[in-house]
Amino acid sequence: MFIPLLQVLGAVSAAATVASIGYCVLATVAGLRFASSRRHPRPIPDGLPPVSILKPLKGADPEMYEALHSHCLQDYPEYEILCGVTASDDPAVPVVERLIREFPRVNIQLLLCDKRLGANGKVSTLIQLAAAAKSEYLLVNDSDIRVERDYLRTVISELQQPDVGLVTCLYRGAPSPTLGSRLEALGISTDFMPGVLSASLIEGGIHFGLGSTLAFRKADLDAIGGFGAIADYLADDYELGRRIAERNKVRLSAAVVETHLPAYDLREFISHQLRWARTIRASRPGGYAGLLLTFTLPWAIATMALWRSKIAIILFATALLGRGVMAFVSSRVVLRERGVAFLGLLPIRDLIAASVWLGGLLGNTITWRGEKFLLKDGKLTRK
């Protein structure tokens, strides 16, 4: 009785391994296609419109200054940076005040956004910042995002193309010197970003946004009910992109930005991964199920354990090669990371990812920004 069962399990894992290798090929092709398109950028037009950059801030870390500083160096004719905090004693306040002193020619404003207008505190701040913005063109990104000097010119010129309603960016993680932080960076560059590129290739474009950059017009924001319509959602960037995509195209920018990752220990890393696993499960259950096909090495290892044969060895070697090539293309060719450090951690990271996926099936409680919430249908309810 047990032998047939093992054979069935072996056949399932072998089939999943083959499908997962196919996914690696698809993601590699998508990455090379994106990199190729970036070699021939469209010319940036003259007469770019004024832009309001909205920065919801809460707390500060050593990298926040550098991230905000990069926004003050933009090669762009006219823009304002609106920084919102929920309390006057927030640690981010001195950072913004320093930048205001250092860049008197840049229109930087510090606004107190102390009204709670939804379960999502970040979106609550964005509602108040958007009301103060002077420009029709808005750009939102996370507080730890570092950008190049041509970032704003690139993103806004892409937003001006026909039928484009939102522009979003790929990003790479700059890890702190801890194992958890390095695993997080590895997951971003070799797992999450290939998934985004694959979705873009399969669907002829993406239909969601990433918190690294969300650039859009006020008119399109108003047409979907404003930020207030997503004030109770955890994945606000995904929801904003999804709703705008129902009216116009979402474009993946040629610009790639960088995010600083905290010094996670292993426990904090797994906790963060679980939070996002539950977010994806609640927001996109079909997409969450599809993640099973991305676990290339775990499936190959299972096949080796269940099928002790030459075929299993060949599948494992092919899976290892496919996963390695996909990781290299994504991290070095697409995201332009400076090295291939930490790629040796791929098997560990992938085994943890499979375990996190299983953990994400259970539980609806998350901790975010120091608050505990219940998560249902992508929405937050404070406990």
VEXZARO-357917 format. One record per residue (C-alpha): x negated, z negated, y. Coordinates in steps of 0.5 Angstrom, whole numbers, plus 500, padded with zeros to 3 digits. Layout:
<pts>
  px  pz  py
   X   Z   Y
...
</pts>
This chain:
<pts>
  px  pz  py
 500 500 500
 494 498 505
 490 505 504
 496 509 506
 497 505 512
 490 505 514
 490 513 513
 496 513 518
 492 509 523
 486 513 522
 490 520 523
 493 517 529
 487 515 532
 483 521 530
 489 525 534
 488 521 540
 481 522 540
 482 529 540
 487 529 546
 483 524 550
 477 529 549
 481 534 552
 483 530 558
 475 529 559
 475 537 559
 481 537 564
 478 532 568
 471 535 568
 474 542 570
 478 539 576
 472 535 579
 468 541 579
 474 545 582
 474 540 587
 467 540 589
 467 548 589
 472 548 594
 468 543 598
 463 548 599
 467 553 603
 471 548 608
 476 551 613
 473 551 620
 476 545 624
 480 548 630
 479 546 637
 484 542 641
 485 537 636
 491 532 638
 490 524 639
 490 520 633
 492 512 633
 488 509 627
 492 503 624
 488 497 621
 492 491 618
 487 486 618
 487 479 614
 481 475 613
 474 478 614
 468 479 609
 461 481 611
 462 488 610
 468 489 615
 464 490 621
 460 496 618
 467 499 616
 470 498 623
 464 500 626
 464 507 623
 471 508 626
 468 507 633
 463 513 632
 468 518 630
 466 525 633
 473 526 635
 476 528 642
 481 522 643
 483 516 639
 485 509 639
 484 504 634
 490 499 633
 488 492 629
 493 488 627
 492 480 625
 498 476 623
 495 469 626
 490 468 632
 485 464 628
 484 470 623
 477 471 621
 478 478 623
 479 477 630
 471 475 632
 469 482 629
 474 486 633
 472 482 639
 465 484 638
 467 491 637
 471 491 643
 465 489 647
 460 494 644
 464 500 644
 468 500 651
 469 507 651
 473 507 645
 480 505 646
 480 499 641
 486 494 641
 487 487 638
 495 486 637
 498 479 634
 503 482 629
 506 475 627
 513 477 625
 514 477 617
 518 484 616
 518 484 608
 515 482 602
 509 486 603
 505 483 609
 500 489 610
 506 493 611
 510 488 616
 503 489 620
 504 496 620
 511 496 622
 509 493 628
 502 497 629
 506 503 629
 511 501 634
 505 500 639
 502 507 637
 501 512 643
 500 518 638
 504 522 634
 499 523 629
 497 516 625
 492 514 620
 492 508 616
 486 506 611
 484 499 608
 480 494 612
 473 495 608
 473 503 608
 467 506 611
 467 513 614
 462 519 616
 462 521 623
 466 528 622
 472 524 618
 477 524 623
 476 531 625
 476 533 617
 482 529 616
 487 531 622
 485 539 621
 487 538 614
 494 535 616
 495 541 621
 495 546 616
 502 549 614
 507 545 610
 502 539 610
 505 532 611
 500 527 609
 493 527 607
 489 522 603
 482 521 601
 478 520 594
 473 514 595
 467 511 592
 466 504 591
 460 500 593
 459 494 589
 456 487 590
 451 485 585
 455 482 580
 457 485 573
 465 485 575
 463 488 581
 459 494 578
 465 495 573
 470 495 578
 466 501 582
 465 504 575
 472 504 574
 474 507 580
 468 513 580
 469 515 572
 476 513 571
 481 513 577
 478 518 581
 478 523 575
 485 521 574
 487 523 581
 483 530 580
 487 531 574
 494 530 577
 492 535 582
 490 540 578
 496 539 573
 501 539 578
 498 544 583
 497 538 588
 498 530 588
 505 527 590
 502 520 592
 497 517 597
 491 513 596
 490 507 601
 483 509 603
 486 514 607
 494 516 609
 494 521 615
 501 523 617
 506 524 623
 510 519 626
 516 524 625
 515 525 618
 514 517 617
 521 516 621
 524 522 616
 523 517 610
 526 511 614
 519 508 617
 515 503 614
 521 499 613
 523 503 607
 517 501 603
 516 493 606
 518 490 599
 513 495 595
 506 493 593
 504 500 592
 505 502 599
 500 507 599
 503 510 593
 510 510 596
 509 513 602
 506 519 599
 511 520 594
 517 520 599
 513 524 604
 511 529 598
 519 530 597
 519 533 604
 512 536 605
 505 537 601
 500 532 600
 493 534 601
 487 531 598
 482 531 603
 475 534 603
 472 528 606
 470 522 601
 470 515 604
 467 509 601
 470 502 600
 466 495 599
 467 491 593
 467 484 593
 462 480 588
 467 479 583
 466 475 577
 468 478 570
 475 473 571
 476 476 578
 475 483 575
 480 482 570
 485 479 574
 484 485 579
 485 490 574
 491 486 571
 495 486 578
 494 494 578
 496 495 571
 502 492 572
 503 495 579
 502 502 576
 507 500 570
 512 498 575
 511 504 579
 510 510 574
 512 508 567
 511 515 565
 504 515 568
 502 508 565
 504 511 558
 500 517 559
 494 512 561
 493 512 553
 490 518 553
 484 516 558
 481 511 553
 476 516 550
 471 511 547
 476 506 544
 480 511 540
 473 514 538
 471 507 536
 477 506 532
 477 513 529
 470 511 526
 472 504 524
 478 507 520
 475 514 518
 468 513 515
 466 520 514
 462 526 518
 468 528 521
 469 521 525
 462 521 527
 463 528 530
 469 526 534
 465 520 536
 459 524 538
 464 529 542
 468 523 545
 461 520 548
 459 527 550
 465 529 554
 466 522 557
 459 522 559
 459 529 562
 466 527 566
 463 521 569
 457 524 571
 461 530 575
 466 525 578
 461 520 580
 455 525 582
 458 531 584
 465 529 587
 464 523 590
 456 524 591
 454 517 589
 447 516 590
 445 515 583
 448 514 576
 447 507 575
 451 503 571
 453 509 567
 451 505 561
 456 500 562
 461 505 560
 463 503 553
 464 496 555
 468 498 561
 472 502 557
 474 497 552
 476 492 557
 480 497 560
 484 498 554
 485 491 553
 487 490 560
 492 496 559
 495 492 553
 495 486 558
 499 490 563
 505 491 558
 506 483 559
 508 479 565
 511 481 572
 507 476 576
 502 477 580
 497 474 586
 496 478 592
 492 475 598
 493 468 596
 501 469 595
 504 469 588
 510 474 587
 515 477 582
 514 484 581
 520 489 579
 521 496 579
 515 496 584
 518 491 589
 515 484 591
 519 478 591
 516 472 593
 516 466 588
</pts>
